[in-house]
Amino acid sequence: MPYPKIILYKHKTYSDGTHPIMLQVVKKGKAIRKVIARCKTEDWLISKLRVSPRHLQAPRINNLIENALKNYGLEKIYTFRSFFEMENENYRLRQQVGRYHINQALLNQIIAFKKDVDFEDIDESFIYKFAAYLRNDLKNCANTIKAKMTVLSTLFRKAIKAKLVKENPLIDINFKREQSIKAKLNVNELRLLMEADLPPKLAEVRDMFMACVYLRGLRIGDLLRLTADNVKEARITYVESKTGKQHSSAIIPELQIIIDRWRGKSRDGYIFSLLKVKESADPFAKHKAANRAVAIITSRLKRIAKQVGIDKNLTSHIARHSFAVLANQTIQNTTITKDLIGHATLAIHEAYITEVKDDIIMDGYANQVFNLLKH
């Protein structure tokens, strides 16, 4: 039986610039083609022989392709792997870098666990065995396993919608979240860190840590990307990479000293020097460079902790935890601290009722926290 092939037939171009998508079968040396749909060259994924998810009609056209193959007698339209890859391609095209890498890592782990896995292989028994593999072999904690199972469940919901499967094997499985104890520095430890006499490379990382505190628990990835353009009228204004929210914080004198100390030392225009990538680089290149920078920061923070006598596993995210705890202790109003920290679901807080969004009001509350660090 001749094997059919899906092709984008570029020898014919319609008036709107599209080409026909064809099912081609070669019989006795002669190509027999049937038009299925049409699309432009830039919307065609050669590696997958499907229309890119960025195309508005991609679901309809790809469904037509699948039905054409099915009608030809090929019952296997999408495998688990090809469907997962197609869905993840959508994140790549949308430049959702973090989600793309998380999903791709999970797919690689599933394939490592069972090489030729397909939808019908993934039942409750598979889920529990895979969870054990994540826990015992890959040393994933309970919260990481829960997050990965949530990704997998989302994929199955999409597969159900695409009529590839009928049931979600995770629907009745509940992976519990463990309440982790978040490390943080107290006021005395923060002062110890601020006053330490450190060599330049360690001093820059210490100042980056304190800048995260002074910017209300700013994440290190967002700090690395700050440039002179983010400094306007004695304020730092930026868009949070994780949520897309815009933030604006007053530059207090202590933060201004840090900015003045390091600004101009980066060849790529950043306030700090550890992000080694052009500002104009694509998000995937920036993500890779940021990961390298964070690894350097983490290593140097451990050296700093040992040198100044802080007996804790010091990481950049502890700056966020530390500000959150200090804010909670100082203001004692979770409705305010929710917006002050810019975090929708702080585990240590109760449910929030209202929002306070005025930047000037937030500056006042932040200063109450920073006053704790002054003698």
PyMOL commands that set and color helices and strands:
alter all, ss='L'
color gray80, all
select helices_A, chain A and resi 41-43+58-72+80-93+97-113+119-121+124-136+142-161+187-195+200-214+220-224+228-230+253-262+283-308+317-331+334-341+359-373
alter helices_A, ss='H'
color red, helices_A
select strands_A, chain A and resi 5-8+19-27+30-39+44-45+50-51+231-232+235-239+246-250
alter strands_A, ss='S'
color yellow, strands_A
deselect
rebuild
show_as cartoon
